[in-house]
Amino acid sequence: MTEALAPETTAGQNVRTAVDIGGTFTDVFVQRADGQIVTAKYPTQTDPIEGVLAGMQQAGVDWADVEFFSHGTTIATNALITRSFPKIALVTTEGFRDVIEIRRGDRESWDPYQEVAAPFVQRRNRLTVPERIGYDGAVLTPLDEEKAREVARVLRRREIETVAVCFVNSFTNPAHEILMAEILAEELPGVAITTSSDVLPEIFEYERFSTTVANAALVPIIGPYAHTLEERLAESGYQHDVLLLHSGGGVMTPAMAEKYGARLAASGIAAGAIASRHIARQCGYENSIGFDMGGTSTDVSLTENGVLGTTNTWSVEFGYPICFPSIEVLTIGAGGGSIAWLDDAGSLRNGPQSAGSDPGPACYGGDGLLATNTDANLVLGTVGTTLAGGVKTLDVQRAKEAIALVAEPLGLDVETAAQSIIKVANANMADAVRLISIRKGHDPRDFALVGFGGAGPLHAAYLAKDLGIPTVIIPPHPGVTSAMGCMLVDVQHDITKMYLADTAEADLKHLADSFVELQQEGKQRLVAEHVAEEDMVFEYFLDMRYAGQWRAIEVPVTMPLTSLDDVVATFHATHHKEHNFAAEDEAVEIYRISVRAIGLTAKGDAAPAELIDPASFSPEAIDGREVLFPDEDARILTPIYDRAMLPPGAEFAGPAIVDQLDTTTVVPPATHVKVDEYSNLIITYTD
């Protein structure tokens, strides 16, 4: 799937590129110097780098012309999910060997027969040494260096390839961890070593240990991958930095990815959230909800006042948190391949099981006969009988046969069952939007919905109606929007430090000096990534909580710091918004300080196009078909428009179907569509 130009057309031009590697496709997004966009999709290869090179070749790009390359990937995520990482060990304080297995005693499900997955490190490879640092950083028991070397020799005999060093209270004094790392480096040359005091210098050993172990597992994978990618691109003619998207919504160079591999564990889903914010702001909406629906899952994100929601605790697998800052994205098992099924009570369900690509939806003609959302859309007519410009033909009869297996037990005809399947799928996705919005004190009616991904534009308008969202935005290239997000990022590092103090008694000078200390560390990281000083920006935050509380809320701070009154007031207001109460008479304490070090990159925004007079243009349908919309009682003859033939400024009323190479957009009855100056489709309801 491509809008690629001939390979020679980029010669001598400055080209900006981004690649997002997914489980099925590698998506390529290219912006030429003249603003023209080129997109391509290439099947993801066993060696992902081959997919990157092939996708760029398909898009007609000469690497010598590329001045910017950013890259999102699911490699780290997949390594944790499949546990395909090198042999790993944990070295910790005596008595704390089982912290990562005991966890916090919680479960994902209260089913007593459903156990939490085993830790990433086998118990036999979790070794201890005598040492102890007190809560205040004082050395209570010196590190037993002979015992430490004995542990190192045991790990060498076991052919351990990567080690996580996690000592109790090391966040207050890292001396013992540093010494242990030096001993391991002497005894185990070539083995990757990760210390918790470097990765996450914070209280709560379980979260710190878990994050460090995840990082240790990924460093030997991400480091070689990043450096190999860098070398292969250089051999192809690329002469600039390779930038890797991390979970926090920024990018890092291979040198930093080699140290903080776990930051890439949510790389792919962050890209879509970044793109949705950019697209909404381009359209004039500071509040937006990103709705990225693919073949197996849906990712939902939220932006308020131009700022993406973030979280400091997330996980790839339940029970093993990663505590690097991350864009908050809610993922549910709802996609084009999600299977419709009946539960034990005879009720219709949708997902999270997916038909995947093998056997795929029934209409693909494979061996399976499982009714999916794609089959339902095909039966209703919202999807045509061909995909990807005719590359794939869909079998309507097979889709009907699959849906009949669901319809008969319910006493429904096939078409009514197809409508029901789509309604249940839409309800599941609407619930996900409610979780990330209403649950956190946001009213969806104050937001615009950005629908993208291969299946997002099929369902976005229905979600908007269910949730009362007034505006739906469909970007020009929905199927590669996540790749576009990789191009819209800055170099970014988040540096944190524990800082426990009552706001009423805090020493402002000491607090400001602590911020400066973190800022200097952030500056060093940016310098190491070749960021010019004039492109450096620093943001400051306090994590605050009511005295005695467990969890904290991040509050932005303006420097220079002269008072905490405004910061405390912001904390009360944020607490009220998130939890529906504020205890303004209670003491407020600082829990942690953090600095976000940002290295600005040129974004290369597309210039707006001139709008035509809508009164002088009437879109011409390329076809028409009878469509049964989920909320209608009968089929409606619906015009089919080719999106490439809808110029900026064009307007038309629903019902309509808009086809393009990478997706189909459903425009229900009683809606109005306008193509804006950036070629986004703006859909609004008229009743």
C-alpha positions in Angstrom: 0.0 0.0 0.0 1.8 3.1 -1.1 1.5 6.6 -2.5 5.2 6.2 -3.4 7.0 8.2 -6.1 9.6 6.9 -8.5 12.9 6.3 -6.6 14.7 9.1 -8.5 12.2 11.8 -7.5 13.8 12.5 -4.1 17.3 13.0 -5.5 18.8 16.2 -4.2 15.9 17.0 -1.9 15.7 17.2 1.9 13.5 14.4 3.0 12.1 13.7 6.5 11.1 10.1 7.2 9.5 8.0 10.0 8.9 4.3 10.2 6.6 2.4 12.7 7.2 -1.3 12.9 4.1 -3.2 13.9 3.5 -6.9 14.3 2.0 -7.2 10.8 3.1 -4.2 8.7 6.0 -1.7 8.7 4.5 1.7 8.0 6.5 4.4 6.3 5.7 8.1 6.3 7.8 10.4 4.1 7.6 14.2 3.8 9.4 15.8 0.9 10.9 19.3 0.9 7.9 20.6 -1.2 5.5 19.3 1.5 4.3 16.3 -0.5 3.5 13.2 1.6 4.5 9.7 0.5 3.3 6.7 2.4 4.0 3.0 2.2 3.2 -0.3 4.0 5.5 -3.3 3.8 5.0 -6.6 5.6 7.1 -6.7 8.8 10.1 -9.1 8.3 11.7 -11.5 10.7 14.6 -9.1 10.7 12.8 -5.8 11.2 15.6 -3.8 9.7 15.0 -5.4 6.4 11.4 -4.2 6.5 12.6 -0.7 7.2 14.9 -0.7 4.2 12.4 -2.4 1.9 9.6 0.0 3.0 11.7 3.1 2.3 12.7 1.7 -1.1 9.0 1.1 -1.9 8.4 4.7 -1.0 11.0 5.8 -3.5 13.4 7.3 -1.0 17.2 7.7 -1.5 18.8 7.5 2.0 21.4 10.1 1.0 18.5 12.6 0.8 17.1 11.9 4.2 17.8 14.6 6.8 15.6 13.2 9.6 14.8 9.6 10.5 12.6 8.6 13.5 11.5 5.1 14.4 8.9 3.5 16.5 9.0 -0.3 17.2 7.3 -3.1 19.0 10.5 -5.1 19.4 10.9 -4.3 23.1 7.2 -5.0 23.8 7.2 -8.3 21.9 10.4 -9.4 23.7 8.7 -9.0 27.1 5.4 -10.6 26.0 7.2 -13.6 24.5 10.0 -13.6 27.0 12.5 -13.8 24.2 15.4 -12.1 26.0 18.9 -13.3 27.1 19.5 -15.3 30.2 19.0 -12.8 33.1 20.0 -12.7 36.8 19.2 -10.4 39.7 21.7 -9.5 42.5 20.1 -8.0 45.5 20.3 -7.5 49.3 20.1 -10.5 51.5 16.5 -11.2 52.4 15.0 -9.4 49.3 15.4 -12.2 46.8 11.7 -12.7 46.3 10.5 -9.1 46.1 9.7 -9.4 42.4 7.7 -12.6 43.0 5.8 -11.5 46.1 4.9 -8.2 44.3 2.0 -6.6 46.2 -0.2 -9.6 46.5 -2.7 -8.4 43.9 -4.2 -10.2 41.0 -5.4 -9.2 37.6 -8.4 -11.4 38.2 -9.7 -12.7 41.5 -10.1 -16.2 40.0 -8.1 -18.3 42.5 -7.0 -20.6 39.8 -5.6 -17.9 37.6 -2.0 -17.3 38.7 0.1 -14.2 37.8 2.9 -15.0 35.3 6.3 -16.0 36.7 8.9 -13.3 37.2 11.3 -12.5 34.3 14.1 -13.9 36.5 14.1 -17.5 37.6 14.5 -17.9 41.4 17.7 -19.8 41.1 19.2 -16.8 39.3 18.2 -14.4 42.0 21.3 -14.2 44.2 22.0 -12.1 47.3 24.9 -10.4 48.9 25.4 -9.1 52.5 25.0 -5.3 52.5 22.6 -2.7 53.8 21.9 1.0 53.3 19.6 2.7 55.7 16.6 4.8 54.8 18.7 8.0 55.3 21.6 6.7 53.1 23.8 5.7 56.0 25.9 2.5 55.5 24.5 0.0 58.0 26.3 -3.1 56.6 29.2 -2.7 54.2 29.1 -4.6 51.0 30.8 -8.0 51.4 33.2 -7.7 48.4 34.4 -11.3 48.6 30.8 -12.6 48.6 30.0 -10.2 45.7 32.9 -11.8 43.7 31.6 -15.3 44.6 28.2 -14.3 43.3 29.8 -13.0 40.1 31.7 -16.3 39.6 28.4 -18.2 40.0 26.8 -16.1 37.3 29.7 -16.7 35.0 29.4 -20.4 35.4 25.7 -20.2 34.6 26.5 -18.1 31.4 24.3 -15.2 32.5 24.1 -12.5 29.8 22.5 -9.6 31.6 22.3 -8.7 35.3 20.0 -6.4 37.3 21.6 -5.0 40.5 18.8 -3.9 43.0 19.8 -3.1 46.6 17.4 -1.9 49.3 17.5 1.9 49.8 20.0 2.4 47.0 18.0 5.5 45.9 19.4 7.3 48.9 23.0 6.1 48.5 24.0 4.2 45.3 27.6 3.4 46.5 27.0 -0.3 47.1 25.2 -0.8 43.7 28.0 1.1 41.9 30.7 -1.1 43.6 28.7 -4.3 42.8 28.4 -3.2 39.2 32.2 -2.7 39.0 32.9 -6.1 40.5 30.5 -7.7 38.0 32.1 -5.8 35.1 35.5 -7.2 36.2 34.3 -10.8 36.6 31.8 -10.9 33.7 33.3 -9.0 30.7 30.7 -8.4 28.0 27.7 -8.9 30.2 25.1 -6.1 30.4 24.8 -4.7 33.9 21.9 -2.4 35.0 21.6 -0.8 38.5 18.4 0.4 40.0 19.9 3.6 41.3 20.7 4.6 37.7 17.4 3.4 36.1 14.9 4.4 38.8 16.3 6.1 41.9 13.0 6.0 43.8 11.5 4.5 46.9 9.3 1.4 46.8 11.6 -1.5 46.1 9.1 -3.7 44.2 8.5 -1.1 41.5 12.2 -0.2 41.3 13.3 -3.8 41.1 10.6 -4.6 38.5 11.6 -1.7 36.3 15.3 -2.5 36.6 14.8 -6.2 35.7 12.7 -5.2 32.6 15.4 -2.8 31.6 18.1 -5.4 32.1 16.2 -7.9 30.0 15.8 -5.4 27.1 19.2 -3.7 27.0 21.0 -6.7 25.3 18.2 -6.7 22.6 17.7 -3.0 22.1 21.4 -2.0 22.2 22.6 -4.3 19.4 19.4 -3.7 17.3 19.8 0.1 17.5 23.5 0.0 16.6 22.9 -2.4 13.7 20.1 -0.2 12.4 22.4 2.8 12.7 25.1 1.0 10.8 22.8 -0.3 8.0 21.3 3.1 7.4 24.8 4.6 7.3 25.8 2.0 4.7 22.7 3.0 2.7 23.8 6.7 2.7 22.0 8.2 5.8 24.3 10.7 7.5 22.3 11.9 10.5 21.1 10.7 13.9 18.9 7.6 14.2 16.1 8.5 16.6 14.1 5.9 18.5 10.7 6.7 19.9 10.2 5.9 23.6 7.2 5.5 25.9 7.3 9.1 27.1 6.6 10.5 23.7 10.1 11.7 22.9 13.0 10.1 21.1 16.5 8.9 22.0 19.6 8.0 20.1 21.0 4.4 20.1 23.6 5.4 22.7 20.8 6.2 25.2 18.6 3.3 24.1 21.5 1.0 25.0 21.2 2.1 28.6 17.5 2.5 29.0 16.0 -0.2 26.8 12.7 -0.5 28.8 11.8 3.0 27.7 11.0 1.5 24.3 8.5 -1.0 25.7 5.6 1.2 24.7 7.1 2.8 21.7 4.5 1.9 19.1 1.4 3.0 20.9 2.9 6.3 21.9 3.4 7.3 18.3 -0.3 7.2 17.5 -1.2 9.3 20.6 1.4 12.0 19.5 0.0 12.1 16.0 -3.6 12.4 17.2 -2.8 15.4 19.4 -0.9 17.0 16.5 -3.8 16.5 14.0 -6.4 17.8 16.5 -4.4 20.9 17.3 -3.9 21.5 13.5 -7.7 21.6 13.3 -8.0 24.0 16.2 -8.9 21.5 19.0 -6.8 21.6 22.1 -8.9 18.9 23.7 -9.0 15.6 21.8 -9.3 11.8 22.1 -7.2 9.6 20.0 -8.9 6.5 18.6 -6.5 4.1 16.9 -8.3 0.9 15.8 -6.3 -1.8 14.0 -6.8 -5.4 13.2 -6.6 -6.8 16.7 -6.7 -4.0 19.2 -7.8 -0.4 19.8 -5.6 2.2 21.5 -7.3 5.2 23.2 -5.5 8.4 24.4 -6.5 11.7 25.7 -5.2 15.3 25.2 -6.4 18.1 27.4 -5.3 21.7 26.7 -2.8 20.4 24.3 -1.1 18.1 26.8 -1.2 14.3 26.5 -2.2 12.4 29.5 0.8 10.5 31.1 1.4 7.9 33.7 4.4 6.9 35.7 3.4 3.2 36.2 2.4 0.8 33.4 3.2 -2.7 32.4 3.4 -5.0 29.4 2.4 -7.9 31.6 0.3 -7.7 34.7 2.3 -7.8 38.0 5.6 -6.4 36.6 5.3 -2.6 36.5 7.6 -0.4 34.5 7.9 3.0 36.1 9.4 5.2 33.3 7.1 8.1 32.4 4.8 7.0 29.6 2.0 8.5 27.5 -1.2 7.1 28.9 -2.9 4.8 26.4 -5.7 2.4 27.1 -5.6 -0.7 25.0 -8.5 -3.1 24.6 -9.0 -6.2 22.4 -11.2 -4.7 19.7 -10.2 -4.6 16.1 -11.3 -5.5 12.6 -10.4 -9.1 13.3 -12.2 -9.3 16.7 -14.4 -12.4 16.9 -18.1 -12.3 17.7 -19.2 -15.1 20.1 -21.9 -16.1 22.5 -21.1 -16.5 26.3 -22.6 -19.2 28.5 -25.7 -17.1 29.1 -26.3 -16.8 25.3 -25.3 -13.1 25.2 -23.5 -11.7 22.2 -19.9 -10.7 22.9 -17.1 -9.2 20.8 -13.4 -9.8 21.3 -10.9 -9.7 22.8 -10.1 -12.9 20.8 -9.0 -12.1 17.3 -8.9 -14.1 14.1 -5.6 -12.4 13.4 -4.1 -12.8 9.9 -4.4 -16.6 10.0 -7.1 -17.8 9.5 -8.3 -14.2 9.5 -11.9 -13.0 9.0 -14.1 -15.5 7.2 -14.4 -13.2 4.2 -10.7 -13.5 3.6 -11.4 -17.1 2.4 -9.1 -18.9 4.8 -9.8 -22.1 6.7 -11.6 -20.4 9.5 -15.3 -19.6 9.7 -15.2 -17.1 12.6 -17.5 -14.1 12.4 -15.5 -10.9 12.9 -16.1 -7.1 12.8 -14.8 -7.1 9.2 -17.3 -9.8 8.2 -20.1 -7.8 9.8 -19.0 -4.6 8.0 -18.9 -6.4 4.7 -22.4 -7.8 5.1 -23.7 -4.4 6.0 -22.0 -2.9 3.0 -19.9 -0.4 4.9 -16.9 -2.2 3.5 -16.6 -3.0 -0.2 -15.6 -6.3 -1.7 -12.0 -5.3 -2.3 -9.3 -3.9 -0.1 -6.0 -2.1 -0.7 -7.0 -0.9 -4.1 -8.1 -4.3 -5.3 -5.2 -6.2 -3.9 -7.5 -8.3 -1.8 -11.0 -9.6 -2.6 -13.5 -10.3 0.1 -16.1 -13.1 0.0 -19.5 -11.8 1.0 -21.0 -15.3 1.1 -18.4 -16.6 3.5 -19.0 -13.6 5.7 -22.7 -14.4 5.8 -22.1 -18.1 6.6 -19.9 -17.1 9.5 -22.4 -14.6 10.9 -25.2 -17.1 10.5 -23.5 -19.3 13.1 -23.9 -16.4 15.6 -27.3 -15.3 14.4 -29.2 -18.6 14.6 -28.9 -19.2 18.4 -30.0 -15.6 18.9 -33.0 -16.0 16.6 -31.8 -13.2 14.3 -31.4 -12.9 10.6 -27.9 -12.4 9.3 -28.2 -8.7 8.7 -29.6 -7.9 12.1 -26.9 -10.0 13.7 -24.3 -8.1 11.7 -25.7 -4.8 13.0 -25.6 -6.2 16.5 -22.0 -7.3 16.2 -21.0 -3.8 15.2 -23.1 -2.2 18.0 -21.4 -4.5 20.6 -18.0 -3.6 19.2 -18.8 0.1 19.3 -20.1 -0.2 22.9 -16.8 -1.9 24.0 -14.8 0.9 22.4 -17.0 3.6 23.8 -16.5 2.1 27.3 -12.7 2.4 26.8 -13.1 6.1 25.9 -15.2 6.6 29.1 -12.5 5.0 31.2 -9.8 7.4 30.0 -12.1 10.4 30.0 -15.1 10.4 32.4 -13.4 8.2 35.0 -10.7 10.9 35.2 -13.1 13.8 35.4 -13.2 14.7 31.7 -16.4 15.2 29.7 -16.1 13.6 26.2 -18.4 16.3 24.9 -15.6 18.8 25.4 -13.3 16.9 23.1 -12.9 16.1 19.4 -12.4 12.4 18.3 -9.5 11.6 16.0 -10.1 8.3 14.3 -7.3 6.5 12.6 -5.7 3.1 12.1 -7.0 0.6 9.5 -10.4 0.3 11.1 -10.8 3.5 13.1 -12.5 5.5 10.4 -15.1 2.8 10.0 -16.3 3.2 13.6 -15.3 6.7 14.7 -18.6 8.5 13.8 -20.6 5.9 15.8 -18.5 6.3 18.9 -18.9 10.1 18.7 -22.7 9.7 18.6 -22.7 7.3 21.5 -20.5 9.6 23.6 -22.0 13.0 22.5 -18.6 14.0 21.0 -19.5 16.9 18.5 -16.6 16.5 16.1 -14.8 13.6 14.4 -11.5 14.1 12.6 -10.2 11.6 10.1 -6.6 12.4 9.0 -5.4 12.1 5.4 -3.5 8.8 6.0 -5.2 6.9 8.8 -3.4 3.7 8.2 0.1 5.2 8.7 -0.8 7.9 11.2 1.3 6.2 13.9 4.3 6.4 11.6 3.6 10.1 11.2 3.6 10.5 15.0 7.2 9.3 15.0 8.1 12.4 13.0 6.5 14.8 15.4 8.7 14.2 18.4 11.6 15.8 20.3 14.5 14.3 22.0 13.3 13.8 25.6 14.6 12.5 28.9 12.8 12.4 32.3 15.1 12.6 35.3 13.6 12.0 38.8 14.7 12.2 42.4 13.0 11.4 45.7 12.3 14.5 47.7 10.2 14.1 50.8 9.1 17.4 52.4 6.0 19.1 53.8 5.2 22.0 51.4 4.6 24.3 54.4 8.2 23.7 55.7 10.1 23.1 52.4 13.4 24.9 52.0 12.8 26.6 48.6 16.5 27.2 48.0 17.3 23.5 48.6 14.4 22.5 46.4 15.5 24.9 43.6 19.1 23.6 43.9 17.8 20.0 43.5 16.0 21.0 40.4 19.2 22.5 39.0 21.0 19.3 39.8 18.5 17.3 37.8 18.6 19.9 35.0 22.4 19.5 34.7 22.0 15.7 34.4 19.4 16.2 31.7 21.6 18.7 29.9 24.5 16.2 29.9 22.2 13.6 28.3 21.1 16.1 25.6 24.7 17.1 24.9 25.5 13.4 24.5 22.8 13.2 21.9 24.2 16.2 19.9 21.4 18.6 20.9 22.5 22.3 20.5 22.1 24.3 23.7 19.7 26.7 22.0 17.4 23.8 21.3 17.3 22.6 24.9 14.1 23.2 26.9 13.6 22.1 30.5 10.2 21.4 32.3 9.9 21.0 36.0 7.4 19.0 38.1 6.6 18.1 41.7 4.9 14.9 42.6 2.6 15.8 45.5 0.1 14.1 47.8 -1.8 14.7 51.0 0.2 13.6 54.1 -0.4 9.9 54.6 -1.5 9.2 51.0 0.0 6.4 48.9 -0.1 7.8 45.4 1.0 11.2 44.2 -0.1 13.6 41.5 2.3 15.3 39.1 2.1 19.1 39.2 4.1 21.5 36.8 6.3 24.1 38.4 7.5 27.4 37.0 11.1 28.4 37.6 12.6 30.4 39.3 10.8 29.0 42.3 9.8 31.7 44.8 6.7 30.2 46.4 4.7 26.9 46.5 1.3 28.5 47.0 0.3 28.3 43.3 1.7 24.8 43.0 -0.3 23.6 46.1 -3.5 25.3 44.7 -3.0 23.5 41.4 -2.5 20.2 43.3 -5.9 20.7 45.1 -7.7 21.5 41.9 -6.2 18.5 40.1 -6.9 16.2 43.0 -10.6 17.4 42.9 -10.8 16.8 39.2 -9.4 13.3 39.4 -11.0 12.1 42.6 -14.0 14.4 43.1 -12.7 15.9 46.4 -9.9 18.1 47.7 -8.8 18.3 51.4 -7.6 21.9 51.3 -7.1 21.9 55.1 -4.8 18.9 55.1 -1.1 19.0 54.9 0.4 18.5 51.4 3.8 16.9 50.9 6.3 16.7 48.1 7.1 13.1 47.2 9.3 13.4 44.2 10.8 16.0 41.9 11.4 15.6 38.2 12.9 17.5 35.2 11.9 16.8 31.6 14.9 17.6 29.4 13.8 18.3 25.8 15.9 18.7 22.7 13.7 20.4 20.1 13.7 19.0 16.6 12.4 20.6 13.4 8.9 19.3 12.7 8.5 20.2 9.0 4.8 20.9 9.3 2.8 20.8 6.1 1.6 24.1 4.7 -2.2 24.6 4.6 -3.8 24.3 1.2 -6.1 26.9 -0.3 -9.7 26.0 0.2 -12.1 25.8 -2.7 -15.5 27.4 -2.6 -17.8 24.5 -1.5 -20.7 26.0 -3.4 -18.7 25.6 -6.7 -17.8 22.0 -6.1 -20.0 18.9 -6.0 -18.2 15.7 -5.2 -18.7 13.0 -7.8 -19.3 9.5 -6.6 -17.2 6.8 -8.1 -19.8 4.2 -7.3 -22.8 3.5 -5.0 -24.1 0.6 -3.0 -26.9 -0.3 -0.7 -25.6 0.1 2.9 -27.4 -1.1 6.1 -26.1 1.3 8.7 -26.1 -0.1 12.3 -28.7 2.3 13.5 -31.0 2.1 10.5 -33.9 -0.2 9.7 -33.3 -0.5 6.0 -30.6 -0.3 3.4 -29.8 3.1 1.9 -28.3 3.7 -1.5 -25.1 5.4 -0.5 -22.5 7.2 -2.7 -18.9 6.0 -2.6 -16.3 8.8 -2.9 -12.6 8.4 -3.7 -10.8 10.4 -1.0 -8.1 11.5 -3.5 -10.8 13.3 -5.4 -12.0 15.4 -2.5 -10.1 18.7 -2.5 -9.6 20.9 0.6 -12.8 22.9 1.1 -15.1 20.3 -0.3 -18.3 19.6 1.6 -21.0 16.9 1.4 -23.7 15.3 3.6 -24.0 11.8 4.9 -24.7 9.0 4.3 -21.5 8.4 2.3 -18.6 6.0 2.2 -15.1 7.4 1.5 -12.6 4.9 0.2 -8.9 5.2 0.1 -5.9 2.9 -0.1 -5.4 2.2 3.6 -8.9 2.5 5.1 -12.6 3.2 4.6 -14.4 6.0 6.3 -18.1 5.6 7.2 -20.2 8.8 7.1 -23.6 7.9 8.7 -26.9 9.6 7.8 -27.6 13.0 9.4 -23.9 14.1 9.3 -22.0 16.7 7.4 -18.4 16.4 6.2 -15.9 19.1 5.4 -12.4 18.7 4.0 -10.1 21.2 5.8 -7.0 22.9 4.6 -4.8 19.9 5.8 -7.0 17.4 3.9 -8.6 16.1 7.2 -12.2 15.0 7.0 -14.2 16.9 9.7 -17.4 15.0 10.4 -20.2 16.6 12.5 -23.8 15.4 13.3 -26.5 17.7 12.0 -29.3 16.6 14.3 
